[in-house]
Amino acid sequence: MSHTLKIISTENVTHDVRKIRLEKPEGYSYEPGQATEVAINKDGWKEEFRPFTFTSLTGEDHLEFVIKIYPDHSGLTEQIGKLKEGDELIIKDPWGAITYKGEGVFLAGGAGVTPFIAILRDLHKKGKLEGNKLIFSNKTTKDVILGEEFRKMLGDGFTSVITSEKQDRSQAEKHEFTDGHINRDFLKKHIDDFSQSFYVCGPEPFNEAIIGHLKDLGASPDALVFEE
């Protein structure tokens, strides 16, 4: 089933990420971490559906997406980046395998953090976030999506890893690593329990590498949560 919904507001989250809020259909519900197919209600784009994750909570009176814009791809996200209040998006029913299975470590690469936003917000709202951690990899500090919100929610449970930006380590934020990658050695150093749940989302090479490292370090395949 499809729903055509007006945009309530749009705003920049980073230099290339937009937050879009929409009207919410009556009775529409989803689990934190789930996604839907989205298209633009304009000629030439009504059938161009792409998956995006809800970042709003199901109990809120609106829908929200945090979307990375690729202006050089001449595709859907370029068009979404041009949308404004009053424009319309078309969405379908919710789906997705990334849902909360219990306390653990969330490992995200770039825009792959979006399924985790609603999960972490939901846990925070319920007072059940303690014990969970987020390790978030980005190329540069300006690419970090909702970094301040994650720091406020998670405190020392939030670790930011910057892969392509060198700076004086003494100038970095607490729990920010500006000279590394989330590789096997990093995981071994920063995680002391590989029997817990692990949530992995990012570009396919990121997912494959992280899942491989986690299994190698003793994580159970049944404890790995990711979109196949």
Z-matrix of the N, CA and C atoms (Angstrom, degrees):
N
C 1 1.470
C 2 1.533 1 109.83
N 3 1.324 2 116.82 1 137.36
C 4 1.465 3 121.24 2 179.86
C 5 1.519 4 111.51 3 -108.59
N 6 1.330 5 115.32 4 150.60
C 7 1.460 6 122.49 5 177.01
C 8 1.522 7 108.64 6 -129.86
N 9 1.324 8 117.34 7 131.55
C 10 1.465 9 122.26 8 175.32
C 11 1.524 10 107.77 9 -100.25
N 12 1.332 11 115.90 10 119.49
C 13 1.462 12 121.25 11 -169.45
C 14 1.522 13 111.97 12 -128.57
N 15 1.339 14 115.26 13 139.03
C 16 1.464 15 120.22 14 177.69
C 17 1.521 16 111.27 15 -79.26
N 18 1.343 17 114.26 16 145.43
C 19 1.456 18 120.90 17 175.03
C 20 1.527 19 109.07 18 -78.87
N 21 1.333 20 115.41 19 128.23
C 22 1.464 21 121.95 20 178.34
C 23 1.524 22 110.34 21 -85.06
N 24 1.338 23 116.07 22 -41.61
C 25 1.466 24 120.43 23 -178.56
C 26 1.517 25 110.78 24 -161.05
N 27 1.323 26 115.90 25 156.04
C 28 1.468 27 122.05 26 172.19
C 29 1.524 28 107.98 27 -136.61
N 30 1.323 29 116.32 28 146.81
C 31 1.468 30 119.57 29 175.57
C 32 1.516 31 109.73 30 -157.46
N 33 1.317 32 116.47 31 157.03
C 34 1.456 33 121.82 32 178.40
C 35 1.522 34 110.21 33 -77.29
N 36 1.326 35 115.84 34 136.93
C 37 1.461 36 122.16 35 172.93
C 38 1.526 37 109.34 36 -101.57
N 39 1.334 38 116.09 37 -43.89
C 40 1.467 39 122.68 38 170.76
C 41 1.527 40 106.44 39 -135.71
N 42 1.338 41 116.54 40 -170.40
C 43 1.460 42 120.44 41 -178.70
C 44 1.527 43 112.46 42 -64.24
N 45 1.343 44 117.96 43 -22.16
C 46 1.461 45 118.84 44 -179.01
C 47 1.531 46 112.79 45 -136.74
N 48 1.338 47 116.82 46 23.89
C 49 1.461 48 121.77 47 178.55
C 50 1.520 49 109.09 48 -128.56
N 51 1.342 50 115.73 49 132.10
C 52 1.467 51 121.78 50 -178.83
C 53 1.524 52 110.63 51 -115.29
N 54 1.315 53 116.02 52 142.43
C 55 1.461 54 122.03 53 171.36
C 56 1.521 55 107.86 54 -103.53
N 57 1.322 56 115.78 55 124.66
C 58 1.462 57 121.22 56 -177.66
C 59 1.516 58 109.19 57 -122.19
N 60 1.327 59 116.38 58 127.68
C 61 1.462 60 121.51 59 176.16
C 62 1.519 61 109.97 60 -110.98
N 63 1.340 62 114.84 61 138.40
C 64 1.459 63 122.17 62 -175.27
C 65 1.522 64 110.87 63 -125.13
N 66 1.323 65 114.44 64 162.35
C 67 1.449 66 119.95 65 166.80
C 68 1.530 67 108.47 66 -58.95
N 69 1.320 68 116.39 67 155.03
C 70 1.465 69 120.31 68 179.16
C 71 1.529 70 109.95 69 -117.32
N 72 1.339 71 117.65 70 126.34
C 73 1.463 72 119.84 71 178.85
C 74 1.529 73 110.53 72 -65.50
N 75 1.294 74 116.71 73 145.08
C 76 1.465 75 121.32 74 178.51
C 77 1.533 76 109.79 75 -60.85
N 78 1.315 77 115.82 76 129.98
C 79 1.454 78 120.66 77 177.27
C 80 1.512 79 115.47 78 81.95
N 81 1.320 80 117.52 79 0.74
C 82 1.474 81 121.04 80 -178.29
C 83 1.526 82 108.37 81 -77.59
N 84 1.332 83 118.00 82 126.12
C 85 1.458 84 120.66 83 -178.75
C 86 1.521 85 110.44 84 -141.39
N 87 1.312 86 116.31 85 160.44
C 88 1.460 87 123.04 86 -176.87
C 89 1.515 88 107.87 87 -161.87
N 90 1.320 89 116.33 88 163.17
C 91 1.459 90 121.82 89 177.12
C 92 1.528 91 109.59 90 -93.19
N 93 1.347 92 118.31 91 145.18
C 94 1.469 93 119.65 92 175.44
C 95 1.523 94 110.67 93 -54.54
N 96 1.334 95 116.08 94 129.77
C 97 1.452 96 122.01 95 -177.72
C 98 1.518 97 113.62 96 103.38
N 99 1.350 98 116.56 97 -15.09
C 100 1.458 99 119.13 98 -179.82
C 101 1.526 100 111.80 99 -80.49
N 102 1.333 101 114.79 100 164.22
C 103 1.464 102 122.74 101 -176.67
C 104 1.520 103 110.07 102 -128.07
N 105 1.327 104 115.54 103 178.32
C 106 1.450 105 121.80 104 172.98
C 107 1.528 106 108.39 105 -148.17
N 108 1.317 107 116.27 106 169.12
C 109 1.463 108 121.39 107 174.41
C 110 1.525 109 108.38 108 -89.47
N 111 1.332 110 116.60 109 135.75
C 112 1.464 111 121.83 110 -174.86
C 113 1.534 112 109.86 111 -128.12
N 114 1.330 113 115.40 112 136.60
C 115 1.472 114 122.47 113 172.84
C 116 1.524 115 108.25 114 -135.04
N 117 1.325 116 115.96 115 169.04
C 118 1.466 117 121.64 116 -179.69
C 119 1.524 118 108.73 117 -102.51
N 120 1.318 119 116.46 118 134.56
C 121 1.457 120 120.56 119 -179.17
C 122 1.535 121 110.39 120 -83.07
N 123 1.340 122 114.13 121 66.07
C 124 1.462 123 121.66 122 176.19
C 125 1.518 124 108.28 123 -141.32
N 126 1.320 125 116.20 124 151.88
C 127 1.467 126 120.40 125 -179.55
C 128 1.528 127 110.34 126 -53.75
N 129 1.323 128 115.10 127 133.26
C 130 1.451 129 120.83 128 178.86
C 131 1.514 130 114.54 129 89.06
N 132 1.339 131 117.43 130 -9.58
C 133 1.464 132 120.98 131 -176.14
C 134 1.526 133 113.21 132 -125.92
N 135 1.320 134 117.61 133 -3.77
C 136 1.470 135 120.57 134 -173.75
C 137 1.519 136 113.53 135 -67.52
N 138 1.312 137 118.21 136 -21.83
C 139 1.474 138 121.51 137 179.55
C 140 1.526 139 112.39 138 -107.65
N 141 1.328 140 116.57 139 3.77
C 142 1.470 141 120.65 140 -178.06
C 143 1.533 142 109.74 141 -91.44
N 144 1.323 143 116.34 142 75.32
C 145 1.460 144 121.02 143 -177.25
C 146 1.528 145 111.41 144 -85.60
N 147 1.345 146 115.01 145 139.20
C 148 1.465 147 121.56 146 174.67
C 149 1.535 148 107.70 147 -136.25
N 150 1.339 149 117.42 148 151.87
C 151 1.467 150 120.05 149 -178.39
C 152 1.530 151 112.69 150 -81.28
N 153 1.340 152 115.50 151 134.85
C 154 1.457 153 121.65 152 173.12
C 155 1.531 154 108.53 153 -139.65
N 156 1.319 155 115.03 154 149.14
C 157 1.465 156 121.33 155 -175.62
C 158 1.522 157 110.78 156 -93.84
N 159 1.327 158 115.95 157 140.14
C 160 1.463 159 120.63 158 173.25
C 161 1.532 160 109.27 159 -68.92
N 162 1.322 161 116.42 160 131.89
C 163 1.465 162 120.07 161 173.28
C 164 1.527 163 111.31 162 -107.56
N 165 1.320 164 117.09 163 -8.33
C 166 1.455 165 121.70 164 172.34
C 167 1.525 166 108.98 165 -82.54
N 168 1.333 167 116.69 166 164.26
C 169 1.451 168 121.79 167 175.46
C 170 1.523 169 109.47 168 -93.86
N 171 1.301 170 117.38 169 150.30
C 172 1.462 171 120.79 170 -172.45
C 173 1.523 172 112.68 171 -63.56
N 174 1.334 173 118.12 172 -23.23
C 175 1.457 174 121.03 173 -179.90
C 176 1.517 175 114.10 174 -83.23
N 177 1.330 176 118.02 175 -4.88
C 178 1.469 177 120.80 176 -179.15
C 179 1.524 178 110.29 177 -80.69
N 180 1.333 179 116.03 178 162.65
C 181 1.470 180 120.51 179 -174.09
C 182 1.526 181 112.99 180 -90.11
N 183 1.336 182 116.88 181 12.10
C 184 1.468 183 121.39 182 179.22
C 185 1.520 184 108.01 183 -145.14
N 186 1.331 185 116.17 184 168.82
C 187 1.456 186 122.20 185 170.81
C 188 1.517 187 108.61 186 -107.35
N 189 1.317 188 116.76 187 146.40
C 190 1.461 189 120.53 188 -179.83
C 191 1.522 190 109.89 189 -136.67
N 192 1.333 191 114.77 190 139.37
C 193 1.456 192 122.50 191 173.22
C 194 1.522 193 108.97 192 -127.76
N 195 1.317 194 116.45 193 142.68
C 196 1.459 195 122.13 194 171.41
C 197 1.524 196 105.82 195 -113.47
N 198 1.329 197 116.48 196 113.30
C 199 1.468 198 121.90 197 -166.79
C 200 1.523 199 110.91 198 -124.14
N 201 1.335 200 115.41 199 129.03
C 202 1.459 201 119.75 200 174.68
C 203 1.522 202 109.20 201 -79.46
N 204 1.324 203 115.85 202 131.41
C 205 1.464 204 122.21 203 -176.88
C 206 1.527 205 109.76 204 -98.37
N 207 1.328 206 115.89 205 130.25
C 208 1.467 207 121.08 206 177.22
C 209 1.537 208 108.57 207 -114.57
N 210 1.331 209 117.82 208 85.03
C 211 1.464 210 120.14 209 -174.06
C 212 1.520 211 114.50 210 -65.71
N 213 1.326 212 117.00 211 -19.93
C 214 1.468 213 119.38 212 -178.12
C 215 1.524 214 112.51 213 -90.41
N 216 1.338 215 117.84 214 0.87
C 217 1.465 216 120.25 215 -178.47
C 218 1.530 217 113.35 216 -93.94
N 219 1.329 218 117.60 217 -10.55
C 220 1.472 219 123.16 218 -179.08
C 221 1.525 220 111.23 219 52.00
N 222 1.326 221 115.89 220 41.24
C 223 1.456 222 121.01 221 -177.51
C 224 1.508 223 112.48 222 -124.48
N 225 1.326 224 115.17 223 -156.31
C 226 1.460 225 120.56 224 -173.95
C 227 1.522 226 112.63 225 -62.58
N 228 1.342 227 117.48 226 -43.78
C 229 1.463 228 116.85 227 -176.46
C 230 1.529 229 111.78 228 -67.71
N 231 1.330 230 117.53 229 -31.57
C 232 1.469 231 119.67 230 175.07
C 233 1.527 232 109.54 231 -59.28
N 234 1.339 233 116.17 232 -43.37
C 235 1.461 234 120.97 233 179.29
C 236 1.529 235 111.19 234 -68.21
N 237 1.329 236 117.12 235 -40.77
C 238 1.464 237 120.52 236 178.16
C 239 1.529 238 110.50 237 -60.37
N 240 1.332 239 116.43 238 -36.53
C 241 1.457 240 120.40 239 178.62
C 242 1.518 241 113.91 240 -62.76
N 243 1.334 242 116.77 241 -18.63
C 244 1.470 243 121.52 242 -179.96
C 245 1.531 244 112.96 243 -94.75
N 246 1.332 245 116.74 244 -8.11
C 247 1.462 246 119.98 245 -175.15
C 248 1.522 247 111.26 246 -72.03
N 249 1.335 248 114.67 247 155.66
C 250 1.457 249 120.78 248 179.99
C 251 1.524 250 109.32 249 -139.17
N 252 1.318 251 114.95 250 175.49
C 253 1.464 252 121.16 251 179.19
C 254 1.536 253 110.35 252 -53.72
N 255 1.323 254 115.96 253 133.15
C 256 1.460 255 121.17 254 179.94
C 257 1.512 256 113.88 255 98.45
N 258 1.350 257 117.85 256 -22.41
C 259 1.465 258 120.32 257 173.10
C 260 1.525 259 108.66 258 -69.26
N 261 1.332 260 116.14 259 168.46
C 262 1.456 261 119.45 260 -173.65
C 263 1.536 262 112.59 261 -126.85
N 264 1.314 263 114.71 262 143.60
C 265 1.453 264 122.17 263 171.79
C 266 1.525 265 108.90 264 -115.55
N 267 1.315 266 115.95 265 155.13
C 268 1.467 267 122.33 266 175.23
C 269 1.520 268 107.20 267 -111.66
N 270 1.334 269 117.04 268 127.91
C 271 1.464 270 119.66 269 178.46
C 272 1.528 271 109.61 270 -125.37
N 273 1.318 272 114.76 271 156.02
C 274 1.459 273 121.03 272 177.89
C 275 1.529 274 110.05 273 -108.80
N 276 1.316 275 117.30 274 -165.55
C 277 1.458 276 121.18 275 -179.22
C 278 1.533 277 110.26 276 -72.78
N 279 1.336 278 117.24 277 155.26
C 280 1.463 279 120.71 278 -179.51
C 281 1.525 280 112.49 279 -73.59
N 282 1.336 281 115.80 280 154.39
C 283 1.460 282 122.66 281 176.04
C 284 1.522 283 108.13 282 -156.91
N 285 1.317 284 116.66 283 172.01
C 286 1.457 285 119.54 284 173.98
C 287 1.507 286 113.47 285 137.36
N 288 1.339 287 115.72 286 147.90
C 289 1.462 288 122.42 287 -177.07
C 290 1.522 289 113.25 288 -100.98
N 291 1.335 290 117.25 289 -9.16
C 292 1.462 291 119.12 290 -177.89
C 293 1.521 292 109.15 291 -88.19
N 294 1.315 293 116.25 292 94.35
C 295 1.458 294 122.65 293 175.40
C 296 1.524 295 108.34 294 -130.77
N 297 1.317 296 115.82 295 160.63
C 298 1.466 297 121.08 296 -173.66
C 299 1.525 298 110.84 297 -71.65
N 300 1.328 299 115.54 298 126.44
C 301 1.460 300 122.04 299 -178.73
C 302 1.524 301 112.62 300 -114.30
N 303 1.322 302 116.31 301 0.47
C 304 1.461 303 120.04 302 -177.91
C 305 1.511 304 111.75 303 135.01
N 306 1.318 305 115.68 304 167.29
C 307 1.462 306 122.73 305 -175.38
C 308 1.522 307 111.96 306 -53.94
N 309 1.334 308 115.74 307 136.96
C 310 1.452 309 118.36 308 -178.75
C 311 1.513 310 113.35 309 -177.93
N 312 1.329 311 114.91 310 -158.24
C 313 1.462 312 122.91 311 -177.15
C 314 1.523 313 109.25 312 -115.33
N 315 1.329 314 115.86 313 128.21
C 316 1.463 315 122.91 314 176.40
C 317 1.530 316 107.52 315 -98.73
N 318 1.326 317 116.08 316 126.95
C 319 1.464 318 121.66 317 -179.42
C 320 1.518 319 108.23 318 -120.67
N 321 1.339 320 116.61 319 116.28
C 322 1.466 321 121.22 320 -173.24
C 323 1.517 322 111.21 321 -126.22
N 324 1.327 323 114.86 322 144.85
C 325 1.452 324 121.35 323 173.47
C 326 1.515 325 109.82 324 -119.85
N 327 1.336 326 117.45 325 115.75
C 328 1.470 327 121.87 326 177.59
C 329 1.513 328 113.31 327 56.93
N 330 1.344 329 115.90 328 -132.80
C 331 1.464 330 120.91 329 -178.16
C 332 1.523 331 112.52 330 -66.71
N 333 1.336 332 117.29 331 -6.40
C 334 1.453 333 120.67 332 174.57
C 335 1.514 334 113.27 333 -64.85
N 336 1.320 335 117.16 334 -9.16
C 337 1.466 336 119.95 335 178.03
C 338 1.527 337 112.22 336 -71.97
N 339 1.342 338 117.89 337 -16.81
C 340 1.467 339 119.27 338 -170.94
C 341 1.530 340 114.82 339 -58.82
N 342 1.341 341 121.60 340 -37.94
C 343 1.467 342 118.16 341 177.09
C 344 1.522 343 113.33 342 -64.12
N 345 1.327 344 116.52 343 -22.36
C 346 1.457 345 120.30 344 -176.96
C 347 1.527 346 112.54 345 -83.94
N 348 1.331 347 117.61 346 -19.28
C 349 1.467 348 120.70 347 -174.87
C 350 1.526 349 110.81 348 -60.28
N 351 1.332 350 117.11 349 -52.56
C 352 1.455 351 119.72 350 -178.30
C 353 1.529 352 111.22 351 -67.93
N 354 1.334 353 117.68 352 -36.44
C 355 1.464 354 120.40 353 178.58
C 356 1.521 355 110.24 354 -60.67
N 357 1.332 356 116.78 355 -48.72
C 358 1.461 357 120.74 356 -178.68
C 359 1.528 358 111.48 357 -68.20
N 360 1.325 359 117.00 358 -38.82
C 361 1.469 360 119.79 359 177.04
C 362 1.526 361 110.98 360 -63.00
N 363 1.318 362 116.06 361 -40.51
C 364 1.465 363 120.82 362 -179.67
C 365 1.525 364 110.91 363 -65.29
N 366 1.331 365 117.00 364 -45.01
C 367 1.461 366 120.81 365 177.91
C 368 1.524 367 111.03 366 -63.02
N 369 1.335 368 116.31 367 -41.34
C 370 1.467 369 121.27 368 178.86
C 371 1.529 370 110.51 369 -61.72
N 372 1.321 371 116.49 370 -44.92
C 373 1.466 372 121.23 371 179.82
C 374 1.521 373 111.72 372 -61.50
N 375 1.333 374 115.98 373 -35.30
C 376 1.469 375 121.31 374 -178.39
C 377 1.530 376 112.79 375 -86.82
N 378 1.340 377 116.76 376 -2.84
C 379 1.457 378 120.22 377 -177.81
C 380 1.509 379 113.55 378 71.80
N 381 1.341 380 116.64 379 27.23
C 382 1.463 381 121.17 380 -175.99
C 383 1.533 382 112.85 381 -119.68
N 384 1.333 383 116.53 382 21.84
C 385 1.461 384 120.26 383 -175.91
C 386 1.528 385 112.86 384 -83.28
N 387 1.310 386 117.19 385 -24.10
C 388 1.460 387 120.63 386 -176.31
C 389 1.526 388 111.15 387 -56.53
N 390 1.331 389 115.67 388 136.54
C 391 1.456 390 121.06 389 179.65
C 392 1.515 391 113.35 390 97.35
N 393 1.338 392 117.21 391 -17.82
C 394 1.462 393 121.44 392 175.91
C 395 1.527 394 109.86 393 -89.50
N 396 1.324 395 115.83 394 150.70
C 397 1.458 396 121.30 395 179.40
C 398 1.523 397 110.14 396 -131.71
N 399 1.329 398 115.73 397 150.93
C 400 1.458 399 122.38 398 173.89
C 401 1.521 400 108.91 399 -123.84
N 402 1.342 401 115.86 400 122.89
C 403 1.461 402 122.12 401 171.90
C 404 1.520 403 106.37 402 -112.05
N 405 1.336 404 116.45 403 116.53
C 406 1.463 405 122.54 404 -166.43
C 407 1.526 406 109.71 405 -122.85
N 408 1.337 407 116.79 406 116.71
C 409 1.462 408 122.40 407 -177.54
C 410 1.523 409 111.47 408 -101.13
N 411 1.348 410 115.91 409 132.63
C 412 1.463 411 122.87 410 176.64
C 413 1.524 412 109.50 411 -142.71
N 414 1.330 413 115.58 412 160.70
C 415 1.462 414 119.47 413 179.07
C 416 1.524 415 111.37 414 -68.77
N 417 1.348 416 117.20 415 -47.90
C 418 1.465 417 121.13 416 -177.96
C 419 1.524 418 109.22 417 -135.34
N 420 1.327 419 116.42 418 166.81
C 421 1.462 420 120.57 419 -179.20
C 422 1.530 421 111.49 420 -64.19
N 423 1.341 422 118.06 421 -30.01
C 424 1.468 423 119.95 422 -179.18
C 425 1.525 424 112.32 423 -73.63
N 426 1.340 425 116.32 424 -11.47
C 427 1.461 426 120.24 425 179.18
C 428 1.527 427 112.93 426 -88.44
N 429 1.319 428 118.12 427 -7.62
C 430 1.468 429 121.13 428 -174.10
C 431 1.532 430 110.05 429 -72.22
N 432 1.325 431 115.98 430 116.94
C 433 1.467 432 122.93 431 -179.12
C 434 1.523 433 109.58 432 -82.26
N 435 1.337 434 116.98 433 124.54
C 436 1.467 435 123.85 434 174.60
C 437 1.534 436 112.87 435 55.62
N 438 1.326 437 116.15 436 35.79
C 439 1.457 438 119.71 437 -178.67
C 440 1.520 439 113.44 438 -57.27
N 441 1.330 440 117.57 439 -43.14
C 442 1.459 441 120.63 440 -178.92
C 443 1.523 442 111.33 441 -64.41
N 444 1.329 443 116.70 442 -40.25
C 445 1.470 444 119.95 443 178.79
C 446 1.526 445 110.72 444 -63.88
N 447 1.328 446 116.75 445 -42.31
C 448 1.458 447 119.78 446 178.83
C 449 1.526 448 110.77 447 -63.48
N 450 1.334 449 117.49 448 -40.75
C 451 1.463 450 120.51 449 179.40
C 452 1.529 451 110.94 450 -63.00
N 453 1.330 452 116.44 451 -41.35
C 454 1.469 453 120.05 452 -179.76
C 455 1.527 454 111.16 453 -67.51
N 456 1.334 455 116.97 454 -40.91
C 457 1.459 456 120.28 455 -178.21
C 458 1.523 457 112.11 456 -72.27
N 459 1.334 458 116.32 457 -45.28
C 460 1.456 459 121.26 458 -168.18
C 461 1.523 460 114.72 459 -102.01
N 462 1.327 461 117.73 460 -19.10
C 463 1.452 462 119.90 461 -177.66
C 464 1.510 463 111.47 462 57.76
N 465 1.344 464 116.38 463 -125.76
C 466 1.461 465 120.87 464 -179.59
C 467 1.522 466 112.14 465 -69.20
N 468 1.323 467 117.70 466 -8.03
C 469 1.458 468 121.62 467 177.80
C 470 1.522 469 113.44 468 -80.60
N 471 1.336 470 116.94 469 -1.52
C 472 1.465 471 121.13 470 178.02
C 473 1.519 472 109.56 471 -106.83
N 474 1.330 473 116.43 472 124.36
C 475 1.461 474 122.22 473 176.94
C 476 1.523 475 108.83 474 -122.87
N 477 1.327 476 116.42 475 123.86
C 478 1.463 477 122.31 476 179.11
C 479 1.525 478 108.78 477 -104.42
N 480 1.331 479 115.93 478 126.34
C 481 1.461 480 121.44 479 -179.87
C 482 1.524 481 108.77 480 -114.88
N 483 1.321 482 116.72 481 119.65
C 484 1.464 483 122.57 482 -178.02
C 485 1.523 484 108.57 483 -107.56
N 486 1.331 485 116.88 484 123.25
C 487 1.467 486 120.82 485 -169.88
C 488 1.523 487 115.27 486 -97.49
N 489 1.322 488 118.51 487 -22.85
C 490 1.478 489 119.45 488 -171.04
C 491 1.516 490 113.11 489 -130.85
N 492 1.311 491 116.36 490 30.09
C 493 1.462 492 119.41 491 -177.88
C 494 1.519 493 108.84 492 -143.30
N 495 1.300 494 116.82 493 108.49
C 496 1.451 495 120.95 494 -179.61
C 497 1.524 496 110.05 495 -87.18
N 498 1.322 497 116.15 496 135.54
C 499 1.457 498 120.16 497 174.44
C 500 1.525 499 108.37 498 -154.78
N 501 1.295 500 115.11 499 166.60
C 502 1.456 501 121.12 500 179.13
C 503 1.523 502 108.58 501 -60.21
N 504 1.336 503 116.26 502 122.35
C 505 1.473 504 119.89 503 -178.55
C 506 1.520 505 111.61 504 -56.56
N 507 1.342 506 117.06 505 -31.56
C 508 1.465 507 120.28 506 -178.23
C 509 1.520 508 111.81 507 -69.01
N 510 1.342 509 117.06 508 -18.00
C 511 1.461 510 120.60 509 -179.88
C 512 1.527 511 112.55 510 -93.04
N 513 1.312 512 116.90 511 -6.67
C 514 1.458 513 120.43 512 -177.84
C 515 1.521 514 110.89 513 -74.67
N 516 1.323 515 115.35 514 154.77
C 517 1.456 516 121.22 515 174.18
C 518 1.530 517 109.04 516 -63.96
N 519 1.330 518 115.95 517 157.37
C 520 1.461 519 119.40 518 174.52
C 521 1.528 520 108.99 519 -58.75
N 522 1.311 521 116.32 520 137.33
C 523 1.466 522 122.10 521 -179.57
C 524 1.522 523 112.47 522 62.73
N 525 1.328 524 115.89 523 29.79
C 526 1.466 525 120.36 524 173.64
C 527 1.526 526 107.70 525 -116.78
N 528 1.325 527 115.62 526 128.88
C 529 1.449 528 121.42 527 -178.93
C 530 1.528 529 108.07 528 -114.38
N 531 1.332 530 116.11 529 116.87
C 532 1.464 531 120.12 530 -170.69
C 533 1.529 532 112.74 531 -104.08
N 534 1.306 533 116.39 532 12.69
C 535 1.464 534 117.41 533 -174.29
C 536 1.527 535 111.86 534 -140.77
N 537 1.332 536 116.89 535 31.11
C 538 1.453 537 116.09 536 -174.85
C 539 1.513 538 115.12 537 -149.63
N 540 1.320 539 114.40 538 -177.12
C 541 1.458 540 123.33 539 176.52
C 542 1.521 541 108.12 540 -131.26
N 543 1.325 542 115.70 541 157.20
C 544 1.456 543 118.73 542 175.46
C 545 1.530 544 107.59 543 -81.84
N 546 1.329 545 115.52 544 86.00
C 547 1.458 546 120.65 545 178.97
C 548 1.535 547 109.48 546 -110.59
N 549 1.316 548 116.15 547 -171.99
C 550 1.466 549 119.72 548 -176.46
C 551 1.527 550 111.34 549 -60.19
N 552 1.326 551 117.38 550 -44.51
C 553 1.464 552 120.88 551 -178.56
C 554 1.523 553 111.22 552 -63.60
N 555 1.341 554 115.92 553 -40.00
C 556 1.468 555 119.81 554 179.03
C 557 1.526 556 110.24 555 -62.33
N 558 1.330 557 116.80 556 -46.07
C 559 1.468 558 121.15 557 -179.22
C 560 1.528 559 110.78 558 -62.87
N 561 1.314 560 116.10 559 -43.07
C 562 1.467 561 120.31 560 -179.35
C 563 1.526 562 110.95 561 -62.90
N 564 1.337 563 116.08 562 -36.50
C 565 1.467 564 120.92 563 -178.35
C 566 1.522 565 112.40 564 -74.61
N 567 1.341 566 117.70 565 -36.44
C 568 1.463 567 120.64 566 -170.41
C 569 1.529 568 114.88 567 -104.29
N 570 1.317 569 117.35 568 -3.44
C 571 1.472 570 120.40 569 177.98
C 572 1.526 571 107.90 570 -124.91
N 573 1.335 572 115.69 571 125.83
C 574 1.469 573 118.44 572 -177.47
C 575 1.523 574 113.11 573 -106.29
N 576 1.325 575 117.61 574 0.08
C 577 1.466 576 120.30 575 -179.14
C 578 1.528 577 108.83 576 -138.82
N 579 1.311 578 117.24 577 108.24
C 580 1.460 579 120.55 578 -179.38
C 581 1.526 580 112.52 579 -98.36
N 582 1.343 581 116.10 580 14.15
C 583 1.464 582 120.12 581 175.43
C 584 1.528 583 111.84 582 -95.36
N 585 1.341 584 117.43 583 -5.64
C 586 1.467 585 121.07 584 -178.42
C 587 1.526 586 110.64 585 -84.02
N 588 1.337 587 115.70 586 179.60
C 589 1.459 588 120.67 587 178.16
C 590 1.529 589 110.09 588 -77.44
N 591 1.341 590 115.82 589 147.64
C 592 1.457 591 122.09 590 174.95
C 593 1.524 592 109.19 591 -129.93
N 594 1.335 593 115.11 592 131.90
C 595 1.462 594 122.54 593 -179.74
C 596 1.526 595 107.28 594 -113.70
N 597 1.318 596 117.44 595 123.48
C 598 1.464 597 121.18 596 -172.30
C 599 1.524 598 109.77 597 -126.58
N 600 1.342 599 116.67 598 127.68
C 601 1.461 600 119.69 599 176.82
C 602 1.526 601 110.24 600 -154.24
N 603 1.326 602 115.09 601 128.11
C 604 1.457 603 121.78 602 178.71
C 605 1.511 604 108.65 603 178.56
N 606 1.321 605 118.45 604 -165.37
C 607 1.458 606 120.86 605 174.48
C 608 1.531 607 109.81 606 -59.22
N 609 1.320 608 116.78 607 153.48
C 610 1.466 609 120.51 608 -175.09
C 611 1.525 610 113.95 609 -53.56
N 612 1.356 611 119.95 610 -44.09
C 613 1.474 612 118.80 611 177.87
C 614 1.529 613 112.44 612 -61.18
N 615 1.329 614 117.19 613 -36.50
C 616 1.467 615 122.27 614 176.78
C 617 1.519 616 109.38 615 -61.88
N 618 1.333 617 116.76 616 -50.57
C 619 1.462 618 120.93 617 -178.70
C 620 1.522 619 111.36 618 -58.28
N 621 1.323 620 115.98 619 -48.18
C 622 1.461 621 119.98 620 -177.35
C 623 1.527 622 111.32 621 -61.60
N 624 1.322 623 116.50 622 -43.21
C 625 1.466 624 120.32 623 -178.60
C 626 1.528 625 110.97 624 -66.59
N 627 1.344 626 116.67 625 -47.88
C 628 1.463 627 120.36 626 -177.31
C 629 1.520 628 110.66 627 -63.51
N 630 1.326 629 117.13 628 -46.22
C 631 1.468 630 120.37 629 -179.54
C 632 1.529 631 110.60 630 -61.65
N 633 1.327 632 116.26 631 -39.82
C 634 1.459 633 120.11 632 177.12
C 635 1.523 634 112.06 633 -62.17
N 636 1.340 635 116.90 634 -45.24
C 637 1.465 636 121.24 635 179.20
C 638 1.526 637 110.64 636 -63.01
N 639 1.333 638 116.98 637 -43.34
C 640 1.464 639 120.56 638 -178.01
C 641 1.526 640 111.01 639 -62.99
N 642 1.314 641 116.96 640 -44.53
C 643 1.465 642 120.16 641 177.78
C 644 1.524 643 110.68 642 -61.76
N 645 1.321 644 115.85 643 -41.51
C 646 1.455 645 121.00 644 -179.69
C 647 1.529 646 111.73 645 -63.32
N 648 1.333 647 115.79 646 -31.38
C 649 1.466 648 121.09 647 -179.15
C 650 1.525 649 112.83 648 -88.43
N 651 1.326 650 116.81 649 1.48
C 652 1.461 651 119.66 650 173.21
C 653 1.504 652 116.59 651 111.31
N 654 1.330 653 118.22 652 1.36
C 655 1.459 654 119.74 653 179.06
C 656 1.527 655 110.21 654 -68.09
N 657 1.308 656 116.14 655 140.13
C 658 1.460 657 120.77 656 178.35
C 659 1.525 658 110.05 657 -76.67
N 660 1.331 659 119.00 658 135.58
C 661 1.463 660 120.49 659 176.32
C 662 1.528 661 112.53 660 -54.94
N 663 1.328 662 117.31 661 -30.99
C 664 1.469 663 121.47 662 179.77
C 665 1.529 664 112.28 663 -70.97
N 666 1.320 665 116.16 664 -17.45
C 667 1.482 666 120.83 665 -178.67
C 668 1.518 667 112.40 666 -95.75
N 669 1.346 668 117.44 667 2.49
C 670 1.461 669 121.86 668 179.94
C 671 1.514 670 109.95 669 -97.05
N 672 1.333 671 116.69 670 123.58
C 673 1.459 672 122.25 671 -178.56
C 674 1.520 673 108.04 672 -113.26
N 675 1.327 674 117.18 673 118.44
C 676 1.459 675 121.46 674 -179.76
C 677 1.516 676 109.04 675 -158.45
N 678 1.339 677 116.57 676 162.46
C 679 1.457 678 122.29 677 179.32
C 680 1.515 679 108.97 678 -85.84
N 681 1.332 680 116.78 679 117.60
C 682 1.470 681 120.46 680 -177.97
C 683 1.503 682 111.24 681 -86.47
